[in-house]
């Protein structure tokens, strides 16, 4: 069918001065984005940052929960959990 996929749990800090992946946060990852938390801008910035970091097209990522929250779950198509974790730690 579709190939490998995984879900990533995130804690996103919008409106940060310095964007980037901070590191592990419990069983997920903590990210900072400069976009404000309004009209989906922080969600879009989160998906763009993840796509760049993981080396995937943005169309391979989908926000599945947490649209209005700092805690989010993103589905990543095309990578196993182990490969996604490896790329996030680099």
N, C-alpha and C positions, 0 to 999 in steps of 0.2 A: 504494500500500500504506500505509505508516505515516507518511510525512512525514519531515522532517529529523531527524537524530540525530547525536550526536558522542560521543566518548569522551574523558574528561579523566584525565590522570595526576596523582596527588596524592601529596604527602608530608605526612602528618598527625602533628601533635605533640599527643598526648593529655595530659590533666591540667594544661593550661596555666592560668595565672592570668587571662590576658586572651585571650578567643577572637577569632578573625577570620581573614581571608585576609591572609597576610603578603605574598605577591607571587609572582613567577615563581621556579621552582626547577628549573633545567635546562630540559627540554622540558615541564615540568608546572607545578603550583602547590603552594605550601606553605600549609597551614592549621593553625591552633591551635584546639583545642576544650578545654573545661573538663572534659568527661566523662573518667572513668578508662578505661584500656584493659582492661576486664573485662566479660564477658558481652555483648559487642556494643554497649556504651554509647557508646564513641567512634565506632564506625561509624554508629550512629543519629544522633549529634550532627553528624557530618560531612555526612550526607545532608540533615539538616534545615537546616544552615547553607547548603549549596549551593542547596537549593530556595529558601530565602529570598533569597539573593543573586541567583539567576538569575530570580526571579520566576515560579517554576513550582511545581506541586503536587509533593509528595514522591513521589507515585506515578509521576512522570516520570523519576525517578532510580533506578538500580539498581547496586549494588556488584557488579562482575563479577570482580574479583580483589583479593587483599590483605586478606582478612577478618581475618587474625591478624597483619598486618604494618603498618608505618607507610607503606609504599608501596602505593598503591591505584589501581585503575582504576574509574571510574564512568561508566556509560553514561547519557547525557542524551537523552531523547526530546523532540522539539519545538523544538530549536534547532540551527542550523548551528554549525560550529566557530567561524566568525568572530563570530557573534552571542554565543556563550558567552564567548569571549575578551573581547569588548567589555564585556559585563556584569560580568565578573570584575575588570576593571581600573578600574571606576567606584568 
